[in-house]
């Protein structure tokens, strides 16, 4: 929006006219989400937080993108939406499943328009933390088997060497 302010004033015997031009920018406030993804395991719960600084939104809306379609969450059941204060909202997801993995959007409605923030949720299966442990166990089993086979081979070799004398 561009605005113009014009004023006339008298200085001595002359009338001076001044004009001020300015640029007034109005924009929708930014919504803060998280840069890093939220990581949780199947069966756990996750809490996502969106904040608006300086301005109070009229309403908050949470949704997830399912392909190109927006899916809004009911505030009962598995999804719990809380407004901690007028500028902060929480989405709590109970009993996470692999289907809950994805990008979640919080949208704040202001008088000037709407502003969105996104949060990524990564849901891991319970096998993920076990994989390194299972790899170490397999490695130990292989090494013990190799040592055992080597011992058996060296004992056979000793017996064969002892019989030839």
C-alpha positions in Angstrom: 0.0 0.0 0.0 1.5 3.3 -1.0 0.4 6.4 0.9 0.9 10.2 0.3 1.0 12.9 2.9 0.8 16.5 1.8 0.9 19.6 4.0 1.1 23.3 3.4 2.7 25.7 5.9 3.4 29.4 6.0 7.0 30.6 6.5 7.4 34.3 6.5 5.5 35.7 3.4 5.8 32.4 1.3 3.7 29.3 1.4 5.7 26.1 1.2 4.3 22.7 0.2 5.8 19.4 1.2 4.9 15.9 0.2 6.1 12.7 1.8 5.9 9.4 0.0 6.1 6.2 1.9 5.6 2.5 1.4 3.5 0.7 4.0 3.8 -3.1 3.8 1.3 -5.4 5.5 2.0 -9.1 5.6 0.7 -12.1 7.4 2.8 -13.0 10.4 5.1 -16.0 10.1 4.4 -19.3 11.9 7.3 -21.1 13.6 7.6 -24.9 13.2 10.7 -27.1 13.6 13.5 -27.4 11.1 14.5 -31.0 12.2 12.0 -33.8 11.9 10.4 -35.2 15.1 11.4 -38.9 15.5 9.3 -41.3 17.5 8.6 -45.1 17.6 5.4 -47.0 16.7 3.1 -47.2 19.7 4.5 -44.0 21.3 2.9 -40.6 21.1 4.2 -37.4 19.5 3.5 -33.7 20.3 3.9 -31.1 17.6 4.0 -27.4 18.4 3.3 -24.3 16.3 3.8 -20.7 17.5 3.0 -17.3 16.2 5.1 -14.4 17.6 3.7 -10.9 18.1 0.3 -11.5 16.6 -2.7 -13.5 17.9 -4.4 -15.7 15.3 -8.2 -15.9 15.1 -8.1 -19.7 14.7 -5.6 -22.6 14.3 -6.1 -25.5 11.9 -4.0 -28.7 11.7 -3.9 -31.0 8.7 -1.7 -33.6 6.9 -1.1 -33.9 3.2 -2.3 -37.2 1.8 -1.0 -37.0 -1.7 -2.5 -33.8 -3.0 -5.4 -33.8 -0.6 -5.5 -32.1 2.8 -6.7 -34.2 5.7 -7.9 -32.3 8.7 -7.9 -34.0 12.2 -10.8 -34.3 14.5 -10.0 -33.1 18.0 -11.2 -36.4 19.6 -9.7 -39.9 19.5 -6.2 -40.5 18.3 -5.5 -36.8 17.6 -5.7 -34.2 20.4 -5.5 -30.5 19.5 -4.8 -28.1 22.4 -4.3 -24.3 22.4 -1.8 -23.7 25.2 -2.2 -19.9 24.7 -3.7 -17.8 21.9 -0.3 -17.9 20.1 0.6 -21.5 20.6 -1.1 -24.7 19.5 -0.2 -28.4 20.1 -1.2 -31.5 18.0 -0.7 -34.7 20.0 -0.9 -38.0 18.2 -1.5 -41.0 20.3 -0.4 -44.6 19.5 1.7 -43.8 16.5 1.7 -46.1 13.4 3.7 -46.1 10.2 0.7 -44.3 8.5 1.3 -41.3 10.8 4.7 -40.7 9.2 4.7 -37.5 7.0 4.5 -33.8 6.9 2.0 -32.0 9.2 0.8 -28.4 8.6 -0.5 -25.9 11.1 -2.3 -23.0 9.7 -3.1 -19.7 11.6 -5.9 -17.4 10.4 -5.2 -13.7 10.9 -7.2 -10.6 9.9 -4.8 -10.1 7.0 -4.9 -13.7 5.8 -3.5 -17.1 6.6 0.0 -18.3 7.4 1.3 -21.9 7.5 4.1 -23.8 9.2 5.1 -27.4 8.6 6.6 -30.1 10.8 7.9 -33.5 9.8 7.2 -36.6 11.8 9.3 -39.7 11.3 7.8 -42.9 12.8 10.3 -45.7 13.3 9.4 -49.4 13.8 10.7 -51.1 17.0 13.1 -53.1 14.8 15.2 -50.0 13.9 17.0 -49.8 17.2 17.5 -53.6 17.2 19.2 -53.8 13.8 22.7 -52.7 15.1 22.3 -55.1 18.1 21.4 -58.0 15.7 24.3 -57.2 13.4 26.7 -57.3 16.4 25.2 -60.7 17.5 25.5 -62.1 14.0 29.2 -60.9 13.8 30.0 -62.5 17.1 28.4 -65.8 16.1 30.3 -65.8 12.8 33.6 -65.1 14.6 33.0 -67.8 17.3 32.2 -70.3 14.5 35.4 -69.4 12.6 37.5 -69.8 15.8 35.8 -73.1 16.6 36.3 -74.5 13.1 39.9 -73.4 13.1 40.5 -75.2 16.5 38.9 -78.4 15.1 41.0 -78.2 11.9 44.3 -77.6 13.9 43.5 -80.6 16.3 42.9 -82.9 13.3 46.2 -81.7 11.8 48.0 -82.4 15.0 46.5 -86.0 15.2 47.5 -86.6 11.6 51.1 -85.3 12.2 51.4 -87.5 15.4 50.4 -90.7 13.6 53.1 -90.4 10.9 56.0 -90.9 13.3 
